[in-house]
Amino acid sequence: MRKAVVVLAAVLILGIVNWTIASREAMLASGRVVLLELAPVDPRSLMQGDYMALNYRIANLAFGSARGAHPADGYLVVGADADGVAAFRRFDDGAPLAPDEVRLRYRWRDGPKFATNAFFFEEGNALRYARARYGEFRVSDDGDMILTGLRGEDRRPL
C-alpha cells in the first residue's frame, strides 16, 4: 500500500511539472510580444554574478504614490503600439479588451512585480546589457508573462 501511495504521488508530481513546462512552452511559442520600458537600476550582484535588476516605468505610472489603493495582486490593462511597447491604460475591471490592449498580471511584493525583477547574463556582458531600455515579454491571454530578453533604445534585441 505504501509503495502505491509513493508511486501515485510521484506520478502526480511529474504530471504537474510536465503540465507547467508545456504551458510555458506554449506561451513562448504563441504568446503576444509586449515590451515594458525599463527604469534605471543597479546591474551587479557579487553573490549572484552579473545581472540587471529590473524595474518598469509602467509600474511607476500605474501605482505612483497610491501604493495602497489597488488589489495586492491583480492585473493591469496596457495598450500595445505597433512595436509592442506597452502604455498603461487602467487596472483590470473585467471589461472586454480592445484589440490593441493586453492584460498583464502583477504581484505585490514590496512593490509591483511583473514576471521577474532580474535578468541574469554571462559574466563580461555588462556593457552590452547596460544599453537595455525595454524588457521583452511573451504574454498569454490570461496575463501570465515570461521575460524573453532585453532590447535597446531602437527596440532591437541585445
DSSP file (Angstrom, degrees, kcal/mol; ACC not computed):
  #  RESIDUE AA STRUCTURE BP1 BP2  ACC     N-H-->O    O-->H-N    N-H-->O    O-->H-N    TCO  KAPPA ALPHA  PHI   PSI    X-CA   Y-CA   Z-CA
    1    1 A M     >        0   0    0      0, 0.0     4,-1.9     0, 0.0     5,-0.2   0.000 360.0 360.0 360.0 -42.0    0.0    0.0    0.0
    2    2 A R  H  >  +     0   0    0      1,-0.2     4,-2.4     2,-0.2     5,-0.2   0.898 360.0  52.5 -62.6 -40.5    2.8    2.4    0.9
    3    3 A K  H  > S+     0   0    0      1,-0.2     4,-2.8     2,-0.2    -1,-0.2   0.895 107.5  52.1 -62.7 -39.2    4.5    1.8   -2.5
    4    4 A A  H  > S+     0   0    0      2,-0.2     4,-2.6     1,-0.2    -1,-0.2   0.898 109.9  48.5 -64.2 -40.5    1.3    2.5   -4.3
    5    5 A V  H  X S+     0   0    0     -4,-1.9     4,-2.5     2,-0.2    -2,-0.2   0.915 113.0  47.9 -65.9 -42.8    0.9    5.9   -2.5
    6    6 A V  H  X S+     0   0    0     -4,-2.4     4,-2.5     2,-0.2    -2,-0.2   0.927 113.9  46.6 -63.8 -45.6    4.6    6.8   -3.2
    7    7 A V  H  X S+     0   0    0     -4,-2.8     4,-2.6     2,-0.2    -2,-0.2   0.922 113.0  49.4 -63.2 -44.6    4.2    5.9   -6.9
    8    8 A L  H  X S+     0   0    0     -4,-2.6     4,-2.4    -5,-0.2    -2,-0.2   0.910 111.8  48.7 -61.8 -42.9    0.9    7.8   -7.2
    9    9 A A  H  X S+     0   0    0     -4,-2.5     4,-2.6     2,-0.2    -2,-0.2   0.906 111.9  49.4 -63.3 -42.2    2.5   10.9   -5.5
   10   10 A A  H  X S+     0   0    0     -4,-2.5     4,-2.6     2,-0.2     5,-0.2   0.914 111.6  48.4 -64.1 -42.9    5.5   10.7   -7.9
   11   11 A V  H  X S+     0   0    0     -4,-2.6     4,-2.3     2,-0.2    -2,-0.2   0.911 112.4  49.4 -63.4 -42.5    3.2   10.4  -10.9
   12   12 A L  H  X S+     0   0    0     -4,-2.4     4,-2.3     2,-0.2    -2,-0.2   0.927 112.2  47.4 -62.2 -46.4    1.1   13.3   -9.8
   13   13 A I  H  X S+     0   0    0     -4,-2.6     4,-2.5     1,-0.2    -2,-0.2   0.929 113.3  47.8 -62.4 -46.4    4.2   15.5   -9.1
   14   14 A L  H  X S+     0   0    0     -4,-2.6     4,-2.5     1,-0.2    -1,-0.2   0.877 110.5  53.1 -63.2 -37.1    5.7   14.6  -12.5
   15   15 A G  H  X S+     0   0    0     -4,-2.3     4,-2.3    -5,-0.2    -1,-0.2   0.917 110.1  46.8 -63.2 -43.6    2.4   15.3  -14.2
   16   16 A I  H  X S+     0   0    0     -4,-2.3     4,-2.4     2,-0.2    -2,-0.2   0.922 113.1  49.2 -64.6 -44.6    2.2   18.8  -12.6
   17   17 A V  H  X S+     0   0    0     -4,-2.5     4,-2.4     1,-0.2    -2,-0.2   0.929 113.0  46.7 -61.1 -46.0    5.8   19.6  -13.6
   18   18 A N  H  X S+     0   0    0     -4,-2.5     4,-2.6     1,-0.2    -1,-0.2   0.878 110.8  52.0 -65.9 -37.7    5.2   18.5  -17.2
   19   19 A W  H  X S+     0   0    0     -4,-2.3     4,-2.3     2,-0.2    -1,-0.2   0.915 110.3  49.2 -63.4 -42.2    2.0   20.4  -17.4
   20   20 A T  H  X S+     0   0    0     -4,-2.4     4,-2.1     2,-0.2    -2,-0.2   0.927 112.1  47.9 -62.2 -45.7    3.8   23.6  -16.2
   21   21 A I  H  X S+     0   0    0     -4,-2.4     4,-2.5     1,-0.2    -2,-0.2   0.926 112.0  49.7 -61.0 -45.5    6.6   23.1  -18.7
   22   22 A A  H  X S+     0   0    0     -4,-2.6     4,-2.2     1,-0.2    -1,-0.2   0.889 110.1  50.2 -62.9 -39.7    4.1   22.5  -21.5
   23   23 A S  H  X S+     0   0    0     -4,-2.3     4,-1.8     2,-0.2    -1,-0.2   0.882 111.9  47.9 -68.1 -36.7    2.1   25.6  -20.7
   24   24 A R  H  X S+     0   0    0     -4,-2.1     4,-2.3     2,-0.2    -2,-0.2   0.889 111.0  51.0 -68.7 -39.5    5.3   27.8  -20.6
   25   25 A E  H  X S+     0   0    0     -4,-2.5     4,-2.0     1,-0.2    -2,-0.2   0.899 109.6  50.6 -63.2 -40.3    6.5   26.3  -23.9
   26   26 A A  H  X S+     0   0    0     -4,-2.2     4,-2.6     2,-0.2     5,-0.3   0.891 109.1  51.3 -64.6 -39.2    3.1   27.2  -25.4
   27   27 A M  H  X S+     0   0    0     -4,-1.8     4,-2.5     1,-0.2    -2,-0.2   0.905 109.9  49.5 -64.1 -41.5    3.4   30.7  -24.1
   28   28 A L  H  < S+     0   0    0     -4,-2.3    -1,-0.2     1,-0.2    -2,-0.2   0.875 115.8  44.0 -63.3 -36.8    6.8   31.1  -25.6
   29   29 A A  H  < S+     0   0    0     -4,-2.0    -2,-0.2    -5,-0.2    -1,-0.2   0.867 133.6  12.5 -77.7 -37.4    5.5   29.8  -29.0
   30   30 A S  H  < S+     0   0    0     -4,-2.6    -3,-0.2    -5,-0.1    -2,-0.2   0.431  90.7 119.8-126.0   0.7    2.2   31.7  -29.2
   31   31 A G     <  -     0   0    0     -4,-2.5     2,-0.2    -5,-0.3   109,-0.2  -0.323  69.1-103.1 -69.2 152.8    2.3   34.5  -26.6
   32   32 A R  E     -A  139   0A   0    107,-2.4   107,-2.4     1,-0.1     2,-0.5  -0.545  32.9-120.8 -75.7 137.5    2.0   38.1  -27.6
   33   33 A V  E     +A  138   0A   0     -2,-0.2     2,-0.4   105,-0.2   105,-0.2  -0.697  36.9 175.9 -82.0 125.2    5.2   40.1  -27.6
   34   34 A V  E     -A  137   0A   0    103,-2.2   103,-2.6    -2,-0.5     2,-0.5  -0.996  18.2-149.2-131.1 135.9    5.0   43.1  -25.2
   35   35 A L  E     -Ab 136  85A   0     49,-2.9    51,-2.7    -2,-0.4     2,-0.5  -0.917   7.1-162.1-107.6 128.1    7.8   45.5  -24.4
   36   36 A L  E     -A  135   0A   0     99,-2.2    99,-2.8    -2,-0.5     2,-0.1  -0.941  24.3-121.6-108.7 126.4    7.9   47.2  -21.0
   37   37 A E  E     -A  134   0A   0     -2,-0.5    20,-2.4    49,-0.3    21,-0.5  -0.427  30.2-129.4 -66.5 136.4   10.1   50.2  -20.7
   38   38 A L  E     -E   56   0B   0     95,-2.6    18,-0.3    18,-0.2    -1,-0.1  -0.574   8.1-144.4 -88.3 149.7   12.8   49.8  -18.0
   39   39 A A  E     -E   55   0B   0     16,-3.1    16,-0.6    -2,-0.2    19,-0.0  -0.893  42.2 -88.1-105.6 144.2   13.5   52.3  -15.2
   40   40 A P        +     0   0    0      0, 0.0     2,-0.3     0, 0.0    -1,-0.1  -0.194  57.8 157.7 -59.6 139.2   17.2   52.6  -14.2
   41   41 A V        -     0   0    0     12,-0.1    14,-0.0    14,-0.0    13,-0.0  -0.938  47.5 -75.7-151.2 170.5   18.6   50.2  -11.6
   42   42 A D        -     0   0    0     -2,-0.3    11,-1.4     1,-0.1     0, 0.0  -0.545  35.3-154.7 -76.3 131.9   21.9   48.7  -10.4
   43   43 A P        +     0   0    0      0, 0.0     8,-1.1     0, 0.0     2,-0.4   0.141  59.6  66.6 -97.7  22.4   23.3   45.9  -12.7
   44   44 A R  E     -F   50   0C   0      6,-0.2     2,-0.4     9,-0.0     6,-0.2  -0.996  41.8-177.9-148.4 144.2   25.5   43.8  -10.5
   45   45 A S  E  >  -F   49   0C   0      4,-1.5     4,-1.6    -2,-0.4     7,-0.0  -0.990  17.2-153.3-134.0 125.9   25.5   41.4   -7.6
   46   46 A L  T  4 S+     0   0    0     -2,-0.4    -1,-0.1     1,-0.2     4,-0.1   0.853  97.3  45.2 -67.1 -34.1   28.7   39.9   -6.2
   47   47 A M  T  4 S+     0   0    0      1,-0.2    -1,-0.2     2,-0.1    -2,-0.0   0.836 122.9  33.4 -79.1 -32.7   26.9   36.8   -4.8
   48   48 A Q  T  4 S-     0   0    0      1,-0.3     2,-0.2     3,-0.0    -2,-0.2   0.520 104.9-126.5-102.6  -6.6   24.8   36.1   -7.9
   49   49 A G  E  <  -F   45   0C   0     -4,-1.6    -4,-1.5     2,-0.1    -1,-0.3  -0.557  61.8  -9.9  92.0-162.6   27.2   37.2  -10.7
   50   50 A D  E    S+F   44   0C   0     71,-0.3    71,-1.8    -2,-0.2     2,-0.3  -0.563  78.0 139.1 -77.3 131.1   26.3   39.7  -13.4
   51   51 A Y  E     -G  120   0D   0     -8,-1.1     2,-0.5    -2,-0.3    69,-0.2  -0.977  46.1-124.0-159.9 164.0   22.6   40.6  -13.6
   52   52 A M  E     -G  119   0D   0     67,-2.6    67,-2.2    -2,-0.3     2,-0.3  -0.975  21.5-138.9-116.8 120.7   20.4   43.5  -14.2
   53   53 A A  E     -G  118   0D   0    -11,-1.4     2,-0.5    -2,-0.5    65,-0.3  -0.632  27.4-139.4 -73.4 133.1   17.8   44.3  -11.6
   54   54 A L        +     0   0    0     63,-2.6     2,-0.4    -2,-0.3   -12,-0.0  -0.833  29.0 168.8-107.1 132.1   14.6   45.2  -13.5
   55   55 A N  E     -E   39   0B   0    -16,-0.6   -16,-3.1    -2,-0.5     2,-0.5  -0.981  25.6-138.1-131.8 144.3   12.2   48.0  -12.6
   56   56 A Y  E >>  -E   38   0B   0     -2,-0.4     4,-1.2   -18,-0.3     3,-1.0  -0.888  10.8-144.5-115.8 133.5    9.5   49.0  -15.1
   57   57 A R  H 3> S+     0   0    0    -20,-2.4     4,-2.1    -2,-0.5     5,-0.2   0.850 101.5  63.6 -57.8 -36.2    8.3   52.5  -15.9
   58   58 A I  H 3> S+     0   0    0    -21,-0.5     4,-2.7     1,-0.2    -1,-0.3   0.833  98.0  55.6 -61.4 -32.4    4.8   51.2  -16.3
   59   59 A A  H <>>S+     0   0    0     -3,-1.0     4,-2.7     2,-0.2     5,-0.6   0.914 107.2  49.2 -65.9 -41.8    4.7   50.3  -12.6
   60   60 A N  H  X5S+     0   0    0     -4,-1.2     4,-1.5     1,-0.2    -2,-0.2   0.896 114.4  45.7 -63.4 -39.5    5.6   53.9  -11.7
   61   61 A L  H  <5S+     0   0    0     -4,-2.1    -2,-0.2     2,-0.2    -1,-0.2   0.908 117.5  42.8 -69.5 -42.0    2.9   55.2  -13.9
   62   62 A A  H  <5S+     0   0    0     -4,-2.7    -2,-0.2    -5,-0.2    -3,-0.2   0.905 128.8  24.2 -72.7 -42.8    0.2   52.7  -12.7
   63   63 A F  H ><5S+     0   0    0     -4,-2.7     3,-1.3    -5,-0.2    -3,-0.2   0.780  79.1 157.9 -99.8 -29.4    0.9   52.8   -9.0
   64   64 A G  T 3<<S-     0   0    0     -4,-1.5    -1,-0.1    -5,-0.6    -2,-0.1  -0.061  79.1 -30.2  43.7-131.6    2.5   56.2   -8.5
   65   65 A S  T 3  S+     0   0    0      1,-0.2     2,-1.6     2,-0.1    -1,-0.3   0.506 121.2  90.1 -93.5  -5.3    2.2   57.3   -4.9
   66   66 A A    X   +     0   0    0     -3,-1.3     3,-1.1     1,-0.2    -1,-0.2  -0.396  47.4 153.3 -86.7  59.9   -1.1   55.5   -4.4
   67   67 A R  T 3  S+     0   0    0     -2,-1.6    -1,-0.2     1,-0.3     3,-0.2   0.647  70.6  41.9 -68.4 -16.0    0.6   52.3   -3.2
   68   68 A G  T 3  S+     0   0    0     -3,-0.2     2,-0.4     1,-0.1    -1,-0.3   0.451  90.6  85.7-109.2  -0.1   -2.3   51.1   -1.1
   69   69 A A  S <  S+     0   0    0     -3,-1.1    -1,-0.1    -6,-0.2    -2,-0.1  -0.195  83.5  61.9 -96.8  43.1   -5.2   51.9   -3.5
   70   70 A H  S    S-     0   0    0     -2,-0.4     4,-0.0    -3,-0.2     2,-0.0  -0.968  94.2 -78.8-155.6 162.8   -5.1   48.7   -5.5
   71   71 A P        -     0   0    0      0, 0.0     3,-0.1     0, 0.0    -2,-0.1  -0.381  41.2-120.2 -65.3 149.9   -5.5   45.0   -5.0
   72   72 A A  S    S+     0   0    0      1,-0.2    36,-0.8    -4,-0.1     2,-0.4   0.908 101.4  14.0 -58.4 -43.5   -2.5   43.2   -3.6
   73   73 A D  E    S+H  107   0E   0     34,-0.2     2,-0.3    39,-0.1    34,-0.2  -0.973  91.8 109.9-128.6 146.2   -2.2   41.0   -6.7
   74   74 A G  E     -H  106   0E   0     32,-2.0    32,-2.9    -2,-0.4     2,-0.4  -0.899  54.7 -67.5-178.8-152.0   -4.1   41.7   -9.9
   75   75 A Y  E     -H  105   0E   0     -2,-0.3    17,-2.6    30,-0.2     2,-0.3  -0.981  22.9-153.8-135.7 142.1   -3.9   42.8  -13.5
   76   76 A L  E     -HI 104  91E   0     28,-2.7    28,-2.8    -2,-0.4     2,-0.5  -0.824  16.0-138.8-104.0 152.2   -3.1   45.9  -15.4
   77   77 A V  E     -HI 103  90E   0     13,-3.4    12,-2.3    -2,-0.3    13,-1.8  -0.971  27.2-178.9-110.4 127.4   -4.5   46.7  -18.9
   78   78 A V  E     -HI 102  88E   0     24,-2.7    24,-2.6    -2,-0.5     2,-0.4  -0.889  25.5-128.9-122.8 153.3   -2.0   48.2  -21.2
   79   79 A G  E     -HI 101  87E   0      8,-2.8     8,-2.1    -2,-0.3     2,-0.5  -0.854  22.0-150.7 -96.7 138.3   -2.2   49.4  -24.8
   80   80 A A  E     - I   0  86E   0     20,-3.1     6,-0.2    -2,-0.4     5,-0.1  -0.947   7.5-146.7-113.7 125.8    0.5   48.0  -27.1
   81   81 A D    >   -     0   0    0      4,-2.0     3,-1.8    -2,-0.5     6,-0.0  -0.074  44.2 -79.1 -77.3-173.6    1.7   50.1  -30.1
   82   82 A A  T 3  S+     0   0    0      1,-0.3    -1,-0.1     2,-0.1    -2,-0.0   0.782 134.6  49.0 -60.6 -28.3    2.8   48.6  -33.4
   83   83 A D  T 3  S-     0   0    0      2,-0.1    -1,-0.3   -48,-0.0     3,-0.1   0.506 120.5-108.5 -87.3  -5.1    6.2   47.7  -31.9
   84   84 A G    <   +     0   0    0     -3,-1.8   -49,-2.9     1,-0.3     2,-0.3   0.480  65.2 153.3  92.0   3.3    4.6   46.1  -28.9
   85   85 A V  B     -b   35   0A   0    -51,-0.2    -4,-2.0    -5,-0.1    -1,-0.3  -0.535  39.3-132.7 -72.5 127.3    5.6   48.9  -26.5
   86   86 A A  E     -I   80   0E   0    -51,-2.7     2,-0.4    -2,-0.3   -49,-0.3  -0.553  21.0-171.1 -86.3 142.3    3.1   49.0  -23.6
   87   87 A A  E     -I   79   0E   0     -8,-2.1    -8,-2.8    -2,-0.2     2,-0.0  -1.000  32.8-108.8-129.9 131.3    1.4   52.1  -22.2
   88   88 A F  E     +I   78   0E   0     -2,-0.4   -10,-0.2   -10,-0.2     3,-0.1  -0.330  42.0 163.8 -61.4 133.5   -0.6   51.9  -19.0
   89   89 A R  E     -     0   0E   0    -12,-2.3     2,-0.3     1,-0.4   -11,-0.2   0.711  56.0 -47.0-113.4 -51.2   -4.4   52.3  -19.6
   90   90 A R  E     -I   77   0E   0    -13,-1.8   -13,-3.4     0, 0.0    -1,-0.4  -0.983  57.9 -78.7-171.2 168.3   -6.1   51.1  -16.4
   91   91 A F  E     -I   76   0E   0     -2,-0.3   -15,-0.2   -15,-0.2     2,-0.2  -0.654  64.8 -93.9 -77.6 144.7   -6.4   48.5  -13.7
   92   92 A D        +     0   0    0    -17,-2.6   -17,-0.2    -2,-0.3    -1,-0.1  -0.420  45.6 172.6 -66.3 127.8   -8.3   45.5  -15.0
   93   93 A D        -     0   0    0     -2,-0.2    -1,-0.1     2,-0.1   -17,-0.0   0.207  60.6 -97.2-117.7  11.3  -12.0   45.7  -14.1
   94   94 A G  S    S+     0   0    0      1,-0.3     3,-0.1     0, 0.0    -2,-0.1   0.362  78.7 140.6  89.2  -5.6  -13.1   42.7  -16.1
   95   95 A A        -     0   0    0      1,-0.1    -1,-0.3     0, 0.0    -2,-0.1  -0.361  63.8 -89.8 -67.9 150.7  -14.3   44.8  -19.1
   96   96 A P        -     0   0    0      0, 0.0     2,-0.3     0, 0.0    -1,-0.1  -0.260  45.8-115.4 -59.4 148.4  -13.5   43.3  -22.6
   97   97 A L        -     0   0    0     -3,-0.1     6,-0.0     4,-0.1   -20,-0.0  -0.626  19.5-122.7 -87.6 144.3  -10.1   44.3  -24.0
   98   98 A A    >   -     0   0    0     -2,-0.3     3,-2.0     1,-0.1    -1,-0.1  -0.392  38.3 -99.2 -72.6 162.4   -9.8   46.4  -27.2
   99   99 A P  T 3  S+     0   0    0      0, 0.0    -1,-0.1     0, 0.0    -2,-0.0   0.800 124.8  46.5 -57.0 -30.2   -7.7   44.8  -30.0
  100  100 A D  T 3  S+     0   0    0    -21,-0.0   -20,-3.1     2,-0.0     2,-0.3   0.380  96.8  97.8 -93.3   5.5   -4.6   46.8  -29.0
  101  101 A E  E <   -H   79   0E   0     -3,-2.0     2,-0.4   -22,-0.2   -22,-0.2  -0.671  50.1-169.3 -99.7 150.9   -4.9   46.0  -25.3
  102  102 A V  E     -H   78   0E   0    -24,-2.6   -24,-2.7    -2,-0.3     2,-0.5  -0.991  19.3-131.9-136.2 141.3   -3.2   43.4  -23.2
  103  103 A R  E     -H   77   0E   0     -2,-0.4     2,-0.5   -26,-0.2   -26,-0.2  -0.834  23.4-165.8 -94.1 128.4   -3.8   42.2  -19.7
  104  104 A L  E     -H   76   0E   0    -28,-2.8   -28,-2.7    -2,-0.5     2,-0.3  -0.967  13.2-136.9-118.8 128.6   -0.6   41.9  -17.5
  105  105 A R  E     -H   75   0E   0     38,-2.4    10,-0.3    -2,-0.5     2,-0.3  -0.643  24.4-176.9 -82.5 135.7   -0.5   40.1  -14.2
  106  106 A Y  E     -H   74   0E   0    -32,-2.9   -32,-2.0    -2,-0.3     2,-0.4  -0.936  13.2-155.8-127.9 156.9    1.3   41.7  -11.3
  107  107 A R  E     -HJ  73 113E   0      6,-1.9     6,-2.4    -2,-0.3     2,-0.8  -0.980  20.2-127.3-127.8 143.1    2.0   40.6   -7.8
  108  108 A W  E     + J   0 112E   0    -36,-0.8     2,-0.3    -2,-0.4   -36,-0.0  -0.821  41.9 152.2 -96.5 109.2    2.7   42.9   -4.9
  109  109 A R  S    S-     0   0    0      2,-3.0    -2,-0.1    -2,-0.8    -1,-0.0  -0.772  89.8 -39.4-135.4  86.6    5.9   42.0   -3.1
  110  110 A D  S    S-     0   0    0     -2,-0.3    -2,-0.1     3,-0.0     0, 0.0   0.840 140.0  -6.8  56.9  34.0    7.4   45.2   -1.6
  111  111 A G  S    S-     0   0    0    -44,-0.1    -2,-3.0     2,-0.0     2,-0.2  -0.583 111.2 -47.1 129.7 167.6    6.2   46.8   -4.8
  112  112 A P  E     -J  108   0E   0      0, 0.0     2,-0.4     0, 0.0    -4,-0.2  -0.457  51.4-164.7 -72.3 137.6    4.7   45.6   -8.0
  113  113 A K  E     -J  107   0E   0     -6,-2.4    -6,-1.9    -2,-0.2     2,-0.6  -0.986   7.9-163.0-123.9 131.7    6.4   42.7   -9.8
  114  114 A F        -     0   0    0     -2,-0.4     2,-3.4     2,-0.4    -8,-0.1  -0.955  68.4 -54.4-114.1 109.6    5.9   41.6  -13.4
  115  115 A A  S    S-     0   0    0     -2,-0.6     2,-0.3   -10,-0.3    -9,-0.0  -0.242 122.3  -1.4  59.7 -64.5    7.1   38.1  -14.1
  116  116 A T        -     0   0    0     -2,-3.4    -2,-0.4     1,-0.0     3,-0.1  -0.980  48.1-150.3-150.7 158.4   10.6   38.7  -12.8
  117  117 A N  S    S+     0   0    0     -2,-0.3   -63,-2.6    -4,-0.1     2,-0.3   0.141  80.2  54.3-116.8  18.8   12.7   41.6  -11.3
  118  118 A A  E     -G   53   0D   0    -65,-0.3     2,-0.5     2,-0.0   -65,-0.2  -0.997  55.2-159.2-151.9 147.4   16.1   40.4  -12.6
  119  119 A F  E     -G   52   0D   0    -67,-2.2   -67,-2.6    -2,-0.3     2,-0.3  -0.969  19.3-155.4-127.0 113.4   17.8   39.4  -15.8
  120  120 A F  E     +G   51   0D   0     -2,-0.5     2,-0.3   -69,-0.2   -69,-0.2  -0.669  16.7 176.3 -91.0 142.7   20.9   37.3  -15.5
  121  121 A F        -     0   0    0    -71,-1.8   -71,-0.3    -2,-0.3     3,-0.1  -0.947  37.5 -77.1-143.4 164.0   23.6   37.3  -18.1
  122  122 A E    >   -     0   0    0     -2,-0.3     3,-1.6     1,-0.1     4,-0.0  -0.299  59.7 -94.2 -63.0 139.4   27.0   35.8  -18.8
  123  123 A E  T 3  S+     0   0    0      1,-0.2    -1,-0.1     2,-0.1   -74,-0.0  -0.229 111.1  33.2 -54.0 138.0   29.9   37.5  -17.0
  124  124 A G  T 3  S+     0   0    0     -3,-0.1     3,-0.3     0, 0.0    -1,-0.2   0.362  92.5  93.7  96.0  -4.5   31.6   40.1  -19.1
  125  125 A N    <>  +     0   0    0     -3,-1.6     4,-1.8     1,-0.2     5,-0.2   0.193  45.1 111.6-103.2  15.8   28.5   41.2  -20.9
  126  126 A A  H  > S+     0   0    0      1,-0.2     4,-1.5     2,-0.2    -1,-0.2   0.884  76.6  52.0 -59.3 -41.1   27.6   44.1  -18.6
  127  127 A L  H  4 S+     0   0    0     -3,-0.3     4,-0.5     1,-0.2    -1,-0.2   0.881 107.2  53.8 -64.5 -36.9   28.3   46.8  -21.2
  128  128 A R  H >4 S+     0   0    0      1,-0.2     3,-0.8    -3,-0.2    -1,-0.2   0.931 115.1  38.6 -61.0 -46.2   26.1   45.0  -23.7
  129  129 A Y  H >< S+     0   0    0     -4,-1.8     3,-1.8     1,-0.2    -1,-0.2   0.601  95.9  80.0 -85.6 -11.2   23.1   45.0  -21.4
  130  130 A A  T 3< S+     0   0    0     -4,-1.5    -1,-0.2     1,-0.3    -2,-0.2   0.739  88.5  60.8 -64.0 -20.4   23.7   48.5  -19.9
  131  131 A R  T <  S+     0   0    0     -3,-0.8    22,-0.4    -4,-0.5    -1,-0.3   0.440  77.5 128.2 -83.3  -1.2   22.1   49.7  -23.1
  132  132 A A    <   +     0   0    0     -3,-1.8    20,-0.3     1,-0.2     3,-0.1  -0.328  21.3 160.3 -63.0 133.9   18.8   47.9  -22.3
  133  133 A R        +     0   0    0     18,-3.2   -95,-2.6     1,-0.3     2,-0.3   0.468  62.3  40.3-126.2 -14.5   15.7   50.1  -22.4
  134  134 A Y  E     -AC  37 151A   0     17,-2.1    17,-2.7   -97,-0.3     2,-0.5  -0.996  64.7-139.6-139.6 142.8   13.0   47.5  -22.7
  135  135 A G  E     -AC  36 150A   0    -99,-2.8   -99,-2.2    -2,-0.3     2,-0.6  -0.886  24.3-141.0 -94.6 131.2   12.2   44.1  -21.3
  136  136 A E  E     -AC  35 149A   0     13,-3.1    12,-3.3    -2,-0.5    13,-1.2  -0.841  26.1-180.0 -97.4 124.5   10.7   41.8  -23.9
  137  137 A F  E     -AC  34 147A   0   -103,-2.6  -103,-2.2    -2,-0.6     2,-0.5  -0.889  28.4-141.0-122.2 150.3    7.9   39.6  -22.6
  138  138 A R  E     -AC  33 146A   0      8,-2.3     8,-1.8    -2,-0.3     2,-0.5  -0.964  28.6-162.9-103.3 129.4    5.7   36.9  -24.0
  139  139 A V  E     -AC  32 145A   0   -107,-2.4  -107,-2.4    -2,-0.5     6,-0.2  -0.954   7.1-145.3-121.3 129.3    2.2   37.3  -22.6
  140  140 A S    >   -     0   0    0      4,-2.4     3,-1.8    -2,-0.5   -37,-0.2  -0.356  35.4-100.0 -82.6 169.5   -0.5   34.7  -22.6
  141  141 A D  T 3  S+     0   0    0      1,-0.3   -38,-0.2     2,-0.1    -1,-0.1   0.781 122.9  55.8 -60.8 -28.0   -4.2   35.6  -23.0
  142  142 A D  T 3  S-     0   0    0      2,-0.1    -1,-0.3     1,-0.0   -38,-0.0   0.375 122.3-102.7 -90.4   6.9   -4.7   35.2  -19.2
  143  143 A G  S <  S+     0   0    0     -3,-1.8   -38,-2.4     1,-0.3    -2,-0.1   0.360  72.0 142.5  95.0  -5.7   -2.0   37.8  -18.4
  144  144 A D        -     0   0    0    -40,-0.2    -4,-2.4    -5,-0.1     2,-0.3  -0.422  34.1-157.3 -67.7 147.7    0.9   35.5  -17.4
  145  145 A M  E     -C  139   0A   0     -6,-0.2     2,-0.4    -2,-0.1    -6,-0.2  -0.934  19.5-165.7-132.6 149.5    4.3   36.7  -18.6
  146  146 A I  E     -C  138   0A   0     -8,-1.8    -8,-2.3    -2,-0.3     2,-0.5  -0.994  25.3-129.9-131.7 127.5    7.7   35.4  -19.4
  147  147 A L  E     +C  137   0A   0     -2,-0.4   -10,-0.3   -10,-0.2     3,-0.1  -0.652  30.1 173.3 -73.4 123.1   10.8   37.6  -19.8
  148  148 A T  E     -     0   0A   0    -12,-3.3     2,-0.3    -2,-0.5   -11,-0.2   0.530  54.8 -43.5-111.1 -10.0   12.4   36.5  -23.1
  149  149 A G  E     -C  136   0A   0    -13,-1.2   -13,-3.1     2,-0.0     2,-0.3  -0.974  54.6 -90.0 168.9-179.0   15.1   39.2  -23.5
  150  150 A L  E     -C  135   0A   0     -2,-0.3     8,-2.3   -15,-0.2     2,-0.3  -0.909  30.5-157.5-119.5 150.6   16.1   42.8  -23.3
  151  151 A R  E     -CD 134 157A   0    -17,-2.7   -18,-3.2    -2,-0.3   -17,-2.1  -0.925  12.2-126.1-128.4 153.5   16.0   45.4  -26.1
  152  152 A G    >   -     0   0    0      4,-2.2     3,-2.1    -2,-0.3   -20,-0.1  -0.111  45.3 -80.8 -85.5-173.7   17.8   48.6  -26.7
  153  153 A E  T 3  S+     0   0    0    -22,-0.4   -21,-0.1     1,-0.3    -1,-0.0   0.811 131.5  56.7 -60.4 -31.4   16.5   52.1  -27.4
  154  154 A D  T 3  S-     0   0    0      2,-0.1    -1,-0.3     1,-0.0    -2,-0.0   0.429 116.3-118.0 -79.8   1.8   16.0   51.1  -31.1
  155  155 A R  S <  S+     0   0    0     -3,-2.1    -2,-0.1     1,-0.3    -1,-0.0   0.634  71.7 132.7  70.3  17.8   13.8   48.3  -29.8
  156  156 A R        -     0   0    0      1,-0.1    -4,-2.2     2,-0.0    -1,-0.3  -0.742  66.7 -94.1 -95.8 147.6   16.1   45.6  -31.3
  157  157 A P  B      D  151   0A   0      0, 0.0    -6,-0.2     0, 0.0    -1,-0.1  -0.282 360.0 360.0 -59.6 143.0   17.2   42.6  -29.2
  158  158 A L              0   0    0     -8,-2.3    -7,-0.1   -29,-0.0   -27,-0.0   0.424 360.0 360.0 -87.6 360.0   20.5   43.0  -27.4
